[in-house]
Amino acid sequence: MRRVQLMKTAPLPMRQGVAPSRVYLPPGPWATVFDFLQERFPALSAQQLLVRLKQGDIVDAQGLPQSPDTPYLAGGWLWYYRKVEQERKVPFSLKILYHDERLVVIDKPHFLASVPGGQYVQETALSRLRHLLQQPLLTPIHRLDRETAGVMVFCVDPASRGAYQSLFQSRAVQKEYEALAAFRSTLPLPCCYRSRIEHGQTRFFMQEVAGSPNSETFISLLARKGRWAHYLLRPTSGRKHQLRVHLSALKIPILNDRFYPKPLPIDTPDDFNRPLQLLARALEFTDPITGQRRRFESKRHLWPLESINQRL
């Protein structure tokens, strides 16, 4: 079921950091709400839907619980809490780096999704933070890949959200990442790599294609130990999986990357002992409200270069 942002008109409150979702009731041939839900959500079994309806978990816009035989009325909305059966616990905590009346900045751990989606609802940075701070209107200003750790910014004040989001849209935020990957002696460093990145056969994977570049990353070497290197990455664009795609294209894929250059099956379980060695080290920008120059830095660390061979 589709997730939506918590709205003031929602008949259900936030629950454990998770906002209610809703689904529209379009014109159609369904006699009952149950008939519609079966067709609208084929991934859920009839038994699962019946249980949720009988428990009163699905309500209309007035907050009235729906039953399996509730007549279908087009034009309205149904509200519910999205559930994932046996959602896997991410055994790492997020840390708050900064908190004021407008912003919350966290140090996200590896494996924790930024926002609810797919197989993750409560095991996300947004849900955890909303529950911890009791801030139902808290929203992310940008996102990090689930596999990436580091600095992530959220907005507390809805009235200020647009001003902060525009910083990322206009590329007015300086971003620094660190990554561990193989050392390639034939790659001149520092360098700037540009390419055109678009979605692959599925929307999860990205690929480089011909055409004018829409992504740019500056790459420099921080340290080297044998065949492994520690890189500093400064992207000026924010394409999905950009850093992972770029380093893979340069034949130095990021250590422990499960998808580039060769993807593992989507349902491959996480190995919490082998996180992707990619860290959003720092964000820096001029605050659009106060004019203050801000810089936030992660306290996390990638593997020491000298320990890589023993960890693999």
N, C-alpha and C positions, 0 to 999 in steps of 0.2 A: 504494500500500500504506500502511496506517495506521501512524503513528509512535506509539511508546509510550516512557515514561520508562525509562532504563537501570535494570535491576534486578540485585541481587546474584546472582540465579539465572540470569541470561542466559548462554547458552553462548558468546556472542560478545562481545569487548571493544568499547569505544568506538573508533571509527576516524575520525581527523581531526576530532574534536569531535562526531561523529554517533553517537548511541546506536543499538543494533540495535532493530528493530521485530519484532513477532510477530503471528501470525494463528492463531486457534483452528480446530481441525478438528472440525466438528460432525457428527452422524450424517447420512448421505446415501448416494446411490447410486454414488459415484465409485469406480472400480476402482483408479486410481493417483493419486498426489500431483499429477501433471501434469494429469490430468482436473479435479481440484478447483481448481487454481490458474487454469486457463483460465476456469472459470466465475466464480471469486471475483474475478479481476482482469481484466475484459474490456478495459480500456484498454491492456493489454500484449498484444503479438502472440504467437502460438504460438512464433515463432522466438526472440523475446526471452526467453520463459520457458525454452525448451529450452537456450539458451546459458547462462543463469544456473544452471540445474540441472546441466548438464554441467561447468560451472566449479566446482561445489561451493559456490555462493554462498548456498544455502538449506539450513539444517540443522535437525535436530530438537532436542528439549530436552536431549539428551545431547551435542549438538554434532556429530552424525554427518551428513555431507553426504547430501542426497537426490538421487536420479536420476530421469529421466523415467518409469521403470517401477517406482519404489518403490511397493509396495502401500499403499493408503489405509487408515489406522487412525484411526478417530474417537476424540475425547477428548483428543488431544494438541495440541501447539503446534509451529508452524514459525517459525524465526527467520531474519532476513535484514537486509541493509542497504538502506534505501530509496534509490533512484537517480532522478535527473532527467537526462534526455538533454540535453546542451548547456546546462547551467545557466549563466545569464548572470552574469558577474563584476560585482560592485558595486565600482567603483573608488574607494571611500572607506574610510578606516580608522576603527575605533572607538577611543576613548581611555578609559583607566581613570582615573577621578576619585578613587577611594578603594578600599582593599582591606585587610580585616583577617580574623580567623579566622571571622567570621560573614557578612560582607557584601562584595560587590563592586559598586561603582557605576560605570557607564560613561556616556560621552557618545556616544550612538548617532548615526550619520550618517543623512541622508535615504536612502531607497531600500533600506535593509537591514532585512529582516524580523526580528522579535523572536525567533521560534522556527521550527523547520522546519514546513513545511506547503505544500500545493499544489506550485508549481513551484520552491520554495526549500528546500534541504536544508543544504548547506554554507554558502551565502551568507546566513547568519542570525547575529544577535548571539550566540545561545546556542551554536551550533556553533563559531563563531570563538573565543569566550571559553573554552569547555571545552578546545579544542585548545591555545590559547595558555597557559592556566594548568594544563593537565593535571588538571582537576577534573571527573571524569565525573559526579559527583552534583550539580554546580552547577545551580540551577533559578531561573527568573525569579520575582520576587515580584509583578510586575504586567507589563503589556505596553504597548508603543506601536505605533500603526499603522506599517506599513512605510514610508509616505510621510513620517512625522513624525520629526524629529530631537530629540535632547536626552537628559535624565537618565533612566536606567533602572536599577533595583536588582535584584540577584541575591543568592541566599542560598547560602553555601558549606556550612553545617552543617545537615544534614537535621533534626536535633533542634530547631533554632531556627526552621525554616521556618514552622511554623504561627503562631508568635507574630508574625512580621513580616507574614504574609499577612492576619492578623486586623486589622491596622492599616488596610489598604485596604478590607477588607470592612465595617469599622465606621466608615469615613469619618474616620479619625483622622489622615490625612495631608493636609497643606495643599499643593495643587498650583498651580503658576503656569506659564502658557503665554504665549507672545507670537505674534502673527499679523499679517500684512500683508494689507490688504483695502481696498476703496474706502471713501472717506469719505462718509457720508450725513448731511447737515446736519439732516434731520428726525428723526434718531434721538437721543433724549435720553441723554446719558452723564454719569456712569456709570449702568448699569442692571443689572437682574437678569432673565435670561430663563429661563423654565421651559416645558417641554413634555413630552409623552409620546412616547418614541422606541421603535419596534419594528422588527423585520426587515421588509424589503420583499418583493418577489416572489422574490428570491434572498436567501440568508443573508449575502451580501457587502454589500448595500446596506441602509441604514437609512432610515426615514421617520418623519415625525411623524404621529400619529393622534389621534383624539379620546379623551378619558379623562383621569383624574387624572395630573398630571405625575410622571414618574419620573427627570427630569434637570433640573439647575439649573446655570447659568453666570453669574457676575458679570463684567461687561464694562466696561472703562474705557479711556480714550484716553491713550496715551503721547505721541504726536506726530502731526503732520499736515504734509504737503507737497503742495499742490495737491489733486488728486483722490484721493490715496492717504493711508492712515492706518496707524499702528502701534498695535496694540491689546494690552492686558494682559487675559488671561482667567484667571479663577479658578473652575474647576469644583468643585462640591461632590459631584458624582456622577461615575460613570465608565462611562457607556454607550458602546458602540462608535460611533466616528465622531461623538461628541456635539458637539464644538466645530465640526466641519465642517458638521453639520446645523444647528446653532443659528445660525451666522453666515450660512449660506445662507438660512435662513428670515427673517432680518432684512434680506435683500437686500444683504448685503455678503459674498458668498462669498470664502473665503480665496484669495489669489492662487495661481494654478497648480493649483487643485484640479481633478482630472480626473473627479470623480464627482458633485460637488454644485455647482450645482443640476442640471446635465445631464450624465449619465455618458457617457464615451467607452467604446467596446468594451473588454471585459476584456483582450483580447489586444493592445491598443495598446502598443507598446514604450515603455519609460521614456525620457524625455528628461532626461539627467543635467544638462543646462544649465538646466533649469527645475524645480527642486525645489519641492514644496509649501511655501509660506511659513508654516509652523507649527513652533514650537519649544517643547519641554517645558523651560522655563527653569529651574525649581527644584522640589525636593521638600523638605518639612520635617515632622519628626515627633519624638515622644519615643520613644527606643529602649526597646522592651519588656523587654530583657534588662538593660541598664545604667542605665536611667532618664535617660540623657544626651539633651539636646536636639540633634538633628542637622539640618543643612541642607546640601543638595548643589545646586550651581549649574552649569549648562552653560557651557562656554567658547565655544560656537558663536554665530553671529550670522545674522540674516536679512539680506536685501538692504537696503542704505541706501535710504531713501525717494527721495532725489534721483536714484538710478540706475535706478529701475523702468522708466521709459519707454524708456530705451536698451536694457534687457535684453529687453523684450517683442518 
